[in-house]
Amino acid sequence: MVAVRSAKFIARESWVVAATDDKYIRVYNYDTMENVTEFTDHKDYIRSLAVHPFLPYVVSASDDQVLKLWNWSKGWSCEVNFEGHSHYVMQVAFNPKDQATFASASLDGTLKIWDLDSSAPNFTLEGHLKGVNCVDYFIANDKEYLLSGSDDYTAKSFETFPISKPQNLDPRTFLQVWDYHSGNCLKTLEGHGNNVTAICAHPDLPIIISSSEDSTVKIWDAITYRLQTTLNFGLERVWSIGYKKGSHE
């Protein structure tokens, strides 16, 4: 048995696609439980998968520092290798407003924005002091933003891009809200006491949800960015979160 680090539904095909620590991507039909196919090309663990909303594409992110674009209409052929990160690539997410682009988060401390048809990144967002574990897009007032969470449990100055650094910050783990087009860090959300492992914006409610290795899940107001509540269910380190669309869950 090997660890499964990422799994996604592809509802239009009745599939689940999963990435495991043996470096394979496996596709299953969730109605028949059939193993449809399996393949490998990454040289290290696969951390994250993202499914394109309408094209037959899946993007994978790996500890080999590479992202790959897979086309299931062509026998799951690898169409593009996306290279530019210098450490593990922890997560990948498609832009819901511009589905020709996607974002990646890496332990090299950066986020990168990519086009589907180019192997080099469009640009790089810098500002985290340590590795970036998670990334998600956030839509507000018909404008897209990026959310990111990091291992910034440090007493050093927090550097935004391209804004000058504020001084004398307390040691905290930081979440950031990025203006996607300008590259500016608009807001830093402070409060977690350890690495931030996952972050998402709820699709129906005006909230941002984050989880951490400090054993908590935090709910933030998506308009004011103020902390609304902290949940601690005694789960020890929390590595993943999710929501149910069309509900308050």
FIZA-314841 format. One record per residue (C-alpha): residue in one letter; residue number from 1; x, y, z; chain. Coordinates in nm, 3 decimals. Example, Ala and Ser with C-alpha at 12.3 -4.5 7.8 and 13.67 -1.06 7.14 Angstrom:
BEGIN
rec res a, n 1, xx 1.230, yy -0.450, zz 0.780, chain A
rec res s, n 2, xx 1.367, yy -0.106, zz 0.714, chain A
This chain:
BEGIN
rec res m, n 1, xx 0.000, yy 0.000, zz 0.000, chain A
rec res v, n 2, xx 0.120, yy 0.352, zz -0.080, chain A
rec res a, n 3, xx -0.003, yy 0.691, zz 0.033, chain A
rec res v, n 4, xx -0.259, yy 0.879, zz -0.177, chain A
rec res r, n 5, xx -0.178, yy 1.250, zz -0.168, chain A
rec res s, n 6, xx -0.444, yy 1.385, zz -0.404, chain A
rec res a, n 7, xx -0.770, yy 1.262, zz -0.561, chain A
rec res k, n 8, xx -1.021, yy 1.446, zz -0.779, chain A
rec res f, n 9, xx -1.358, yy 1.366, zz -0.931, chain A
rec res i, n 10, xx -1.404, yy 1.402, zz -1.307, chain A
rec res a, n 11, xx -1.783, yy 1.383, zz -1.304, chain A
rec res r, n 12, xx -1.831, yy 1.416, zz -1.679, chain A
rec res e, n 13, xx -1.643, yy 1.087, zz -1.723, chain A
rec res s, n 14, xx -1.758, yy 0.917, zz -1.398, chain A
rec res w, n 15, xx -1.395, yy 0.898, zz -1.292, chain A
rec res v, n 16, xx -1.183, yy 0.951, zz -0.987, chain A
rec res v, n 17, xx -0.819, yy 1.035, zz -1.062, chain A
rec res a, n 18, xx -0.569, yy 0.974, zz -0.783, chain A
rec res a, n 19, xx -0.197, yy 1.040, zz -0.732, chain A
rec res t, n 20, xx 0.009, yy 0.813, zz -0.510, chain A
rec res d, n 21, xx 0.357, yy 0.796, zz -0.362, chain A
rec res d, n 22, xx 0.470, yy 0.531, zz -0.611, chain A
rec res k, n 23, xx 0.463, yy 0.821, zz -0.862, chain A
rec res y, n 24, xx 0.161, yy 0.681, zz -1.048, chain A
rec res i, n 25, xx -0.160, yy 0.853, zz -1.147, chain A
rec res r, n 26, xx -0.451, yy 0.609, zz -1.148, chain A
rec res v, n 27, xx -0.796, yy 0.657, zz -1.296, chain A
rec res y, n 28, xx -1.100, yy 0.469, zz -1.164, chain A
rec res n, n 29, xx -1.462, yy 0.453, zz -1.278, chain A
rec res y, n 30, xx -1.654, yy 0.529, zz -0.958, chain A
rec res d, n 31, xx -1.969, yy 0.351, zz -1.084, chain A
rec res t, n 32, xx -1.804, yy 0.019, zz -1.174, chain A
rec res m, n 33, xx -1.492, yy 0.049, zz -0.950, chain A
rec res e, n 34, xx -1.287, yy -0.041, zz -1.260, chain A
rec res n, n 35, xx -0.926, yy 0.070, zz -1.282, chain A
rec res v, n 36, xx -0.949, yy 0.254, zz -1.615, chain A
rec res t, n 37, xx -0.577, yy 0.324, zz -1.655, chain A
rec res e, n 38, xx -0.258, yy 0.408, zz -1.469, chain A
rec res f, n 39, xx 0.057, yy 0.580, zz -1.581, chain A
rec res t, n 40, xx 0.371, yy 0.746, zz -1.450, chain A
rec res d, n 41, xx 0.624, yy 1.004, zz -1.567, chain A
rec res h, n 42, xx 0.709, yy 1.206, zz -1.255, chain A
rec res k, n 43, xx 1.037, yy 1.126, zz -1.083, chain A
rec res d, n 44, xx 0.914, yy 1.189, zz -0.727, chain A
rec res y, n 45, xx 0.597, yy 1.202, zz -0.517, chain A
rec res i, n 46, xx 0.295, yy 1.367, zz -0.675, chain A
rec res r, n 47, xx 0.152, yy 1.624, zz -0.433, chain A
rec res s, n 48, xx -0.151, yy 1.768, zz -0.611, chain A
rec res l, n 49, xx -0.390, yy 1.728, zz -0.905, chain A
rec res a, n 50, xx -0.619, yy 1.983, zz -1.069, chain A
rec res v, n 51, xx -0.889, yy 1.902, zz -1.326, chain A
rec res h, n 52, xx -0.972, yy 2.153, zz -1.599, chain A
rec res p, n 53, xx -1.340, yy 2.254, zz -1.581, chain A
rec res f, n 54, xx -1.422, yy 2.168, zz -1.942, chain A
rec res l, n 55, xx -1.113, yy 2.060, zz -2.140, chain A
rec res p, n 56, xx -0.983, yy 1.698, zz -2.111, chain A
rec res y, n 57, xx -0.687, yy 1.808, zz -1.900, chain A
rec res v, n 58, xx -0.539, yy 1.726, zz -1.561, chain A
rec res v, n 59, xx -0.237, yy 1.910, zz -1.420, chain A
rec res s, n 60, xx -0.014, yy 1.730, zz -1.168, chain A
rec res a, n 61, xx 0.238, yy 1.885, zz -0.928, chain A
rec res s, n 62, xx 0.531, yy 1.690, zz -0.790, chain A
rec res d, n 63, xx 0.831, yy 1.685, zz -0.560, chain A
rec res d, n 64, xx 1.042, yy 1.659, zz -0.877, chain A
rec res q, n 65, xx 0.977, yy 2.039, zz -0.909, chain A
rec res v, n 66, xx 0.779, yy 1.989, zz -1.233, chain A
rec res l, n 67, xx 0.411, yy 2.025, zz -1.322, chain A
rec res k, n 68, xx 0.269, yy 1.817, zz -1.607, chain A
rec res l, n 69, xx -0.036, yy 1.861, zz -1.830, chain A
rec res w, n 70, xx -0.213, yy 1.533, zz -1.912, chain A
rec res n, n 71, xx -0.465, yy 1.500, zz -2.197, chain A
rec res w, n 72, xx -0.706, yy 1.210, zz -2.147, chain A
rec res s, n 73, xx -0.855, yy 1.252, zz -2.497, chain A
rec res k, n 74, xx -0.512, yy 1.146, zz -2.629, chain A
rec res g, n 75, xx -0.460, yy 0.843, zz -2.408, chain A
rec res w, n 76, xx -0.343, yy 1.050, zz -2.110, chain A
rec res s, n 77, xx -0.042, yy 1.177, zz -2.302, chain A
rec res c, n 78, xx 0.178, yy 1.436, zz -2.133, chain A
rec res e, n 79, xx 0.134, yy 1.751, zz -2.340, chain A
rec res v, n 80, xx 0.349, yy 2.005, zz -2.149, chain A
rec res n, n 81, xx 0.612, yy 2.000, zz -1.874, chain A
rec res f, n 82, xx 0.599, yy 2.320, zz -1.669, chain A
rec res e, n 83, xx 0.939, yy 2.399, zz -1.519, chain A
rec res g, n 84, xx 1.061, yy 2.688, zz -1.305, chain A
rec res h, n 85, xx 1.020, yy 2.595, zz -0.939, chain A
rec res s, n 86, xx 1.332, yy 2.506, zz -0.741, chain A
rec res h, n 87, xx 1.169, yy 2.295, zz -0.469, chain A
rec res y, n 88, xx 0.870, yy 2.063, zz -0.421, chain A
rec res v, n 89, xx 0.551, yy 2.183, zz -0.590, chain A
rec res m, n 90, xx 0.283, yy 2.142, zz -0.323, chain A
rec res q, n 91, xx -0.041, yy 2.244, zz -0.491, chain A
rec res v, n 92, xx -0.191, yy 2.351, zz -0.824, chain A
rec res a, n 93, xx -0.522, yy 2.530, zz -0.892, chain A
rec res f, n 94, xx -0.699, yy 2.644, zz -1.209, chain A
rec res n, n 95, xx -0.816, yy 3.004, zz -1.244, chain A
rec res p, n 96, xx -1.199, yy 2.996, zz -1.251, chain A
rec res k, n 97, xx -1.219, yy 3.322, zz -1.449, chain A
rec res d, n 98, xx -0.939, yy 3.252, zz -1.697, chain A
rec res q, n 99, xx -0.928, yy 2.877, zz -1.749, chain A
rec res a, n 100, xx -0.625, yy 2.898, zz -1.976, chain A
rec res t, n 101, xx -0.417, yy 2.978, zz -1.667, chain A
rec res f, n 102, xx -0.338, yy 2.813, zz -1.335, chain A
rec res a, n 103, xx -0.134, yy 2.877, zz -1.022, chain A
rec res s, n 104, xx 0.117, yy 2.665, zz -0.832, chain A
rec res a, n 105, xx 0.257, yy 2.682, zz -0.478, chain A
rec res s, n 106, xx 0.603, yy 2.557, zz -0.391, chain A
rec res l, n 107, xx 0.838, yy 2.505, zz -0.100, chain A
rec res d, n 108, xx 1.077, yy 2.739, zz -0.283, chain A
rec res g, n 109, xx 0.867, yy 3.016, zz -0.122, chain A
rec res t, n 110, xx 0.693, yy 3.130, zz -0.440, chain A
rec res l, n 111, xx 0.369, yy 3.106, zz -0.630, chain A
rec res k, n 112, xx 0.381, yy 3.093, zz -1.008, chain A
rec res i, n 113, xx 0.118, yy 3.167, zz -1.271, chain A
rec res w, n 114, xx 0.120, yy 2.956, zz -1.588, chain A
rec res d, n 115, xx -0.048, yy 2.938, zz -1.928, chain A
rec res l, n 116, xx -0.157, yy 2.596, zz -2.051, chain A
rec res d, n 117, xx 0.040, yy 2.634, zz -2.375, chain A
rec res s, n 118, xx 0.372, yy 2.753, zz -2.230, chain A
rec res s, n 119, xx 0.627, yy 2.557, zz -2.029, chain A
rec res a, n 120, xx 0.763, yy 2.871, zz -1.860, chain A
rec res p, n 121, xx 0.572, yy 3.068, zz -1.595, chain A
rec res n, n 122, xx 0.400, yy 3.396, zz -1.680, chain A
rec res f, n 123, xx 0.522, yy 3.550, zz -1.357, chain A
rec res t, n 124, xx 0.620, yy 3.472, zz -1.000, chain A
rec res l, n 125, xx 0.467, yy 3.600, zz -0.676, chain A
rec res e, n 126, xx 0.718, yy 3.638, zz -0.394, chain A
rec res g, n 127, xx 0.677, yy 3.745, zz -0.034, chain A
rec res h, n 128, xx 0.647, yy 3.437, zz 0.183, chain A
rec res l, n 129, xx 0.947, yy 3.379, zz 0.407, chain A
rec res k, n 130, xx 0.931, yy 3.001, zz 0.385, chain A
rec res g, n 131, xx 0.776, yy 2.736, zz 0.168, chain A
rec res v, n 132, xx 0.423, yy 2.781, zz 0.033, chain A
rec res n, n 133, xx 0.198, yy 2.481, zz 0.094, chain A
rec res c, n 134, xx -0.133, yy 2.581, zz -0.060, chain A
rec res v, n 135, xx -0.297, yy 2.810, zz -0.313, chain A
rec res d, n 136, xx -0.653, yy 2.885, zz -0.417, chain A
rec res y, n 137, xx -0.832, yy 3.142, zz -0.629, chain A
rec res f, n 138, xx -1.075, yy 3.381, zz -0.465, chain A
rec res i, n 139, xx -1.340, yy 3.576, zz -0.660, chain A
rec res a, n 140, xx -1.483, yy 3.899, zz -0.515, chain A
rec res n, n 141, xx -1.665, yy 4.179, zz -0.697, chain A
rec res d, n 142, xx -1.596, yy 3.997, zz -1.025, chain A
rec res k, n 143, xx -1.222, yy 4.021, zz -0.970, chain A
rec res e, n 144, xx -0.989, yy 3.731, zz -0.899, chain A
rec res y, n 145, xx -0.740, yy 3.707, zz -0.617, chain A
rec res l, n 146, xx -0.505, yy 3.437, zz -0.495, chain A
rec res l, n 147, xx -0.495, yy 3.291, zz -0.145, chain A
rec res s, n 148, xx -0.181, yy 3.123, zz -0.016, chain A
rec res g, n 149, xx -0.065, yy 2.961, zz 0.306, chain A
rec res s, n 150, xx 0.290, yy 2.898, zz 0.417, chain A
rec res d, n 151, xx 0.542, yy 2.763, zz 0.665, chain A
rec res d, n 152, xx 0.618, yy 3.121, zz 0.774, chain A
rec res y, n 153, xx 0.652, yy 3.044, zz 1.143, chain A
rec res t, n 154, xx 0.924, yy 3.299, zz 1.184, chain A
rec res a, n 155, xx 1.015, yy 3.618, zz 1.368, chain A
rec res k, n 156, xx 1.172, yy 3.771, zz 1.056, chain A
rec res s, n 157, xx 1.014, yy 4.056, zz 0.864, chain A
rec res f, n 158, xx 0.730, yy 3.963, zz 0.633, chain A
rec res e, n 159, xx 0.812, yy 4.069, zz 0.278, chain A
rec res t, n 160, xx 0.530, yy 4.155, zz 0.042, chain A
rec res f, n 161, xx 0.577, yy 4.208, zz -0.330, chain A
rec res p, n 162, xx 0.647, yy 4.475, zz -0.438, chain A
rec res i, n 163, xx 0.553, yy 4.666, zz -0.119, chain A
rec res s, n 164, xx 0.832, yy 4.746, zz 0.127, chain A
rec res k, n 165, xx 0.856, yy 4.527, zz 0.435, chain A
rec res p, n 166, xx 0.696, yy 4.624, zz 0.766, chain A
rec res q, n 167, xx 0.925, yy 4.574, zz 1.064, chain A
rec res n, n 168, xx 0.903, yy 4.401, zz 1.404, chain A
rec res l, n 169, xx 0.632, yy 4.144, zz 1.330, chain A
rec res d, n 170, xx 0.558, yy 3.878, zz 1.589, chain A
rec res p, n 171, xx 0.652, yy 3.518, zz 1.500, chain A
rec res r, n 172, xx 0.342, yy 3.380, zz 1.324, chain A
rec res t, n 173, xx 0.237, yy 3.169, zz 1.032, chain A
rec res f, n 174, xx 0.093, yy 3.386, zz 0.756, chain A
rec res l, n 175, xx -0.176, yy 3.360, zz 0.495, chain A
rec res q, n 176, xx -0.174, yy 3.608, zz 0.212, chain A
rec res v, n 177, xx -0.431, yy 3.756, zz -0.023, chain A
rec res w, n 178, xx -0.272, yy 3.853, zz -0.353, chain A
rec res d, n 179, xx -0.405, yy 4.092, zz -0.616, chain A
rec res y, n 180, xx -0.369, yy 3.850, zz -0.907, chain A
rec res h, n 181, xx -0.305, yy 4.106, zz -1.181, chain A
rec res s, n 182, xx -0.073, yy 4.348, zz -1.001, chain A
rec res g, n 183, xx 0.116, yy 4.096, zz -0.790, chain A
rec res n, n 184, xx 0.058, yy 4.305, zz -0.476, chain A
rec res c, n 185, xx -0.004, yy 4.138, zz -0.142, chain A
rec res l, n 186, xx -0.325, yy 4.303, zz -0.026, chain A
rec res k, n 187, xx -0.362, yy 4.149, zz 0.318, chain A
rec res t, n 188, xx -0.178, yy 3.926, zz 0.558, chain A
rec res l, n 189, xx -0.394, yy 3.711, zz 0.786, chain A
rec res e, n 190, xx -0.222, yy 3.636, zz 1.115, chain A
rec res g, n 191, xx -0.328, yy 3.396, zz 1.384, chain A
rec res h, n 192, xx -0.215, yy 3.038, zz 1.320, chain A
rec res g, n 193, xx 0.058, yy 2.905, zz 1.544, chain A
rec res n, n 194, xx 0.217, yy 2.664, zz 1.298, chain A
rec res n, n 195, xx 0.243, yy 2.581, zz 0.928, chain A
rec res v, n 196, xx -0.065, yy 2.667, zz 0.721, chain A
rec res t, n 197, xx -0.146, yy 2.353, zz 0.524, chain A
rec res a, n 198, xx -0.466, yy 2.431, zz 0.330, chain A
rec res i, n 199, xx -0.677, yy 2.731, zz 0.235, chain A
rec res c, n 200, xx -0.992, yy 2.789, zz 0.035, chain A
rec res a, n 201, xx -1.266, yy 3.043, zz -0.024, chain A
rec res h, n 202, xx -1.619, yy 2.911, zz 0.021, chain A
rec res p, n 203, xx -1.811, yy 2.927, zz -0.312, chain A
rec res d, n 204, xx -2.138, yy 3.048, zz -0.154, chain A
rec res l, n 205, xx -2.048, yy 3.212, zz 0.176, chain A
rec res p, n 206, xx -1.826, yy 3.522, zz 0.222, chain A
rec res i, n 207, xx -1.564, yy 3.332, zz 0.419, chain A
rec res i, n 208, xx -1.208, yy 3.206, zz 0.381, chain A
rec res i, n 209, xx -1.116, yy 2.879, zz 0.554, chain A
rec res s, n 210, xx -0.764, yy 2.781, zz 0.657, chain A
rec res s, n 211, xx -0.613, yy 2.482, zz 0.835, chain A
rec res s, n 212, xx -0.285, yy 2.438, zz 1.012, chain A
rec res e, n 213, xx -0.050, yy 2.202, zz 1.189, chain A
rec res d, n 214, xx -0.146, yy 2.396, zz 1.506, chain A
rec res s, n 215, xx -0.454, yy 2.163, zz 1.513, chain A
rec res t, n 216, xx -0.701, yy 2.438, zz 1.424, chain A
rec res v, n 217, xx -0.927, yy 2.543, zz 1.139, chain A
rec res k, n 218, xx -0.989, yy 2.917, zz 1.115, chain A
rec res i, n 219, xx -1.278, yy 3.101, zz 0.951, chain A
rec res w, n 220, xx -1.203, yy 3.448, zz 0.816, chain A
rec res d, n 221, xx -1.439, yy 3.717, zz 0.685, chain A
rec res a, n 222, xx -1.370, yy 3.735, zz 0.309, chain A
rec res i, n 223, xx -1.455, yy 4.108, zz 0.297, chain A
rec res t, n 224, xx -1.279, yy 4.247, zz 0.606, chain A
rec res y, n 225, xx -1.029, yy 3.956, zz 0.639, chain A
rec res r, n 226, xx -1.097, yy 3.953, zz 1.013, chain A
rec res l, n 227, xx -1.088, yy 3.626, zz 1.204, chain A
rec res q, n 228, xx -1.443, yy 3.510, zz 1.277, chain A
rec res t, n 229, xx -1.385, yy 3.189, zz 1.468, chain A
rec res t, n 230, xx -1.132, yy 2.917, zz 1.544, chain A
rec res l, n 231, xx -1.230, yy 2.548, zz 1.541, chain A
rec res n, n 232, xx -1.031, yy 2.291, zz 1.734, chain A
rec res f, n 233, xx -1.168, yy 1.936, zz 1.732, chain A
rec res g, n 234, xx -0.857, yy 1.775, zz 1.876, chain A
rec res l, n 235, xx -0.750, yy 1.651, zz 1.533, chain A
rec res e, n 236, xx -0.380, yy 1.723, zz 1.590, chain A
rec res r, n 237, xx -0.225, yy 1.842, zz 1.262, chain A
rec res v, n 238, xx -0.489, yy 1.938, zz 1.003, chain A
rec res w, n 239, xx -0.370, yy 1.892, zz 0.645, chain A
rec res s, n 240, xx -0.683, yy 1.920, zz 0.435, chain A
rec res i, n 241, xx -1.018, yy 2.101, zz 0.428, chain A
rec res g, n 242, xx -1.320, yy 2.107, zz 0.199, chain A
rec res y, n 243, xx -1.667, yy 2.249, zz 0.158, chain A
rec res k, n 244, xx -2.006, yy 2.141, zz 0.028, chain A
rec res k, n 245, xx -2.129, yy 2.367, zz -0.249, chain A
rec res g, n 246, xx -2.487, yy 2.487, zz -0.208, chain A
rec res s, n 247, xx -2.482, yy 2.453, zz 0.169, chain A
rec res h, n 248, xx -2.337, yy 2.611, zz 0.483, chain A
rec res e, n 249, xx -2.096, yy 2.319, zz 0.528, chain A
